[in-house]
Amino acid sequence: MLNYIMNIIKKFKNNKQSKTISNNIKSDIAYASRMPKRTKFKGVDIIPTNYDDSKITILLLEDFQPFIDVILLELAEVIPMDNVNVIIANTQYGAFNALIALDKVKVDYAFCDITLGGMMFDGQSIKEYDGIDVFEKIMINNSKAKVKLLTGHNLHSEKLEITDAISKFEKISSELTLGLNISDVYINKRSARTNMYYDLVNDLGSDYDKIS
């Protein structure tokens, strides 16, 4: 009799546990059904409506607005702004938007934040793009383009985003036979706030004087 009662209790416990597991599964399925469906990320067209292919094109991939303002002020000192195309990518998805623009236009000069970018679903998988990806496409489109890579980190930083960026840059430089080290084009925004943009701005002004 005792064994009979124990078996009943055992079956009851097993049945209760089974229902709990079943309820958990149903709950997870219900939650999953409320999850948003994957949709392909659609970028923003950042090419100016008055874009002119005959003009010098400058890309600013940067999300710090005061820096963008300073660059534009400095550029205005060396070149008539009506004679250049300025493309600004300044959101967390700036790198992706810049890559879309580079499918249509050729950039001659660029300031690219190394780590500015975001993760998105491109229709097949989730990918992440950053300033190094933009640098690569600029150089593929125009090997004579002049680019500065910006970051607030030191190149010796052990942060994964920086070590990954350096490795990616070295691979691109090798594959495209650019003969560049990242230190050749890198600007630390924290340690060079007063002169971080002059080299490229002056180059642009000098090049403009030669063709004007």
C-alpha positions in Angstrom: 0.0 0.0 0.0 2.8 2.4 0.9 4.5 1.7 -2.5 1.2 2.4 -4.3 0.9 5.8 -2.5 4.5 6.7 -3.2 4.0 5.9 -6.9 1.0 8.2 -7.1 2.9 11.0 -5.4 5.8 10.4 -7.8 3.5 10.6 -10.9 1.9 13.7 -9.5 5.3 15.4 -9.1 6.4 14.4 -12.6 3.1 15.6 -14.1 3.5 18.9 -12.3 7.1 19.3 -13.5 6.1 18.5 -17.0 3.3 21.1 -16.9 5.8 23.7 -15.6 8.2 22.9 -18.4 5.3 23.0 -20.9 4.1 26.3 -19.6 7.6 27.8 -19.8 7.9 26.7 -23.4 4.6 28.2 -24.2 5.6 31.4 -22.5 8.9 31.6 -24.5 7.0 31.0 -27.7 4.5 33.7 -26.8 7.4 36.1 -26.1 9.1 35.2 -29.3 6.0 35.9 -31.3 6.1 39.5 -29.9 9.7 40.0 -31.0 10.1 42.4 -34.0 10.8 40.7 -37.3 14.2 41.2 -38.9 14.0 44.0 -41.5 16.7 45.1 -43.8 18.3 48.3 -42.6 17.7 51.2 -45.0 20.3 53.9 -45.0 19.9 57.6 -45.5 20.9 59.4 -48.7 23.4 62.0 -47.5 24.6 63.2 -50.9 23.7 67.0 -51.2 21.0 67.8 -53.7 23.4 70.3 -55.4 26.2 67.7 -55.7 28.4 68.5 -58.7 30.7 65.8 -60.0 33.1 68.4 -61.4 33.9 69.8 -57.9 36.2 68.5 -55.2 34.3 66.3 -52.8 34.9 66.2 -49.0 33.4 63.6 -46.7 33.1 64.2 -42.9 32.3 61.0 -41.1 32.1 62.4 -37.6 29.4 62.7 -34.9 30.9 65.5 -32.8 29.2 68.6 -34.2 31.7 71.1 -32.9 34.4 69.3 -34.8 32.3 69.4 -38.0 31.7 73.1 -37.5 35.4 73.8 -37.0 36.3 71.8 -40.2 33.8 73.8 -42.2 35.1 77.1 -40.8 38.7 76.1 -41.6 37.8 74.9 -45.1 36.1 78.2 -45.8 39.4 80.0 -45.1 41.2 78.2 -47.9 38.6 77.4 -50.5 35.3 78.9 -51.7 32.7 76.5 -50.2 30.5 76.9 -53.3 33.2 75.1 -55.2 33.2 71.9 -53.2 30.8 69.2 -52.3 30.6 68.5 -48.6 29.0 65.2 -47.5 28.4 64.8 -43.8 27.7 61.4 -42.1 27.1 62.2 -38.4 24.8 59.6 -37.0 25.6 56.2 -35.3 25.0 54.7 -38.7 27.2 57.2 -40.4 29.6 54.6 -41.8 26.8 52.7 -43.5 25.3 55.9 -44.9 28.7 56.9 -46.2 29.2 53.6 -47.9 25.9 54.0 -49.7 27.0 57.5 -50.9 30.3 56.0 -52.1 28.4 53.8 -54.4 27.4 56.9 -56.3 30.2 59.5 -55.8 34.0 59.7 -55.6 35.5 61.3 -52.5 38.8 63.3 -52.8 39.3 64.2 -49.1 37.8 62.8 -45.9 37.9 62.9 -42.2 36.7 59.5 -40.9 36.0 58.6 -37.3 37.6 55.2 -36.9 34.9 53.7 -34.6 31.7 55.5 -35.8 29.3 53.0 -37.2 26.6 50.6 -36.2 25.3 47.1 -36.5 22.5 46.4 -38.9 20.7 43.6 -40.8 21.6 43.8 -44.5 19.1 41.3 -45.7 21.3 38.2 -45.2 23.2 38.7 -41.9 23.9 41.2 -39.2 27.0 43.3 -40.0 28.8 46.2 -38.5 30.6 48.9 -40.4 33.0 51.6 -39.2 35.4 54.3 -40.4 37.9 51.8 -41.6 35.4 50.3 -44.0 34.7 53.7 -45.3 38.4 54.4 -45.8 38.7 51.2 -47.8 35.9 52.1 -50.2 37.3 55.6 -50.6 40.7 54.3 -51.6 39.1 51.7 -53.9 37.2 54.4 -55.7 40.1 56.9 -55.7 43.6 55.8 -54.8 44.7 59.4 -54.8 42.2 60.5 -52.1 43.6 61.9 -48.9 42.1 60.7 -45.7 42.6 61.3 -42.0 41.3 58.7 -39.5 40.0 60.1 -36.2 39.6 58.7 -32.7 39.7 59.8 -29.1 41.8 56.7 -28.3 45.6 56.1 -28.4 46.8 53.7 -31.0 48.4 51.7 -28.2 45.1 51.2 -26.5 44.1 47.7 -25.7 40.5 48.3 -26.4 39.1 45.7 -28.8 37.6 48.3 -31.1 41.0 49.9 -31.6 43.0 46.7 -32.0 40.5 45.4 -34.4 40.6 48.7 -36.4 44.4 48.6 -36.6 44.3 45.0 -37.8 41.6 45.8 -40.4 43.6 48.8 -41.6 46.8 46.9 -42.0 45.0 44.2 -44.1 43.4 46.8 -46.3 46.7 48.7 -46.8 48.4 45.5 -47.8 45.7 44.3 -50.1 45.4 47.6 -51.9 49.2 48.1 -51.8 48.8 51.5 -50.3 52.1 51.4 -48.4 50.5 53.1 -45.4 50.7 52.6 -41.7 47.7 53.7 -39.6 50.0 56.2 -37.8 50.5 58.0 -41.2 46.8 59.0 -41.3 45.7 58.8 -37.7 44.7 61.8 -35.6 44.0 61.5 -31.8 41.2 64.0 -31.2 42.1 64.2 -27.5 45.7 65.1 -27.8 45.7 67.2 -30.9 42.7 69.4 -30.6 44.4 72.5 -31.9 46.0 71.2 -35.1 44.3 67.9 -35.9 42.8 69.2 -39.1 45.3 71.6 -40.5 47.3 69.2 -42.7 44.4 68.0 -44.7 42.8 71.4 -44.9 46.0 72.9 -46.1 46.5 70.1 -48.6 43.0 70.8 -50.0 43.7 74.5 -50.3 47.0 73.9 -52.1 45.4 71.4 -54.5 42.6 73.7 -55.2 45.0 76.6 -56.0 46.7 74.3 -58.6 43.5 73.5 -60.5 41.7 76.8 -60.2 
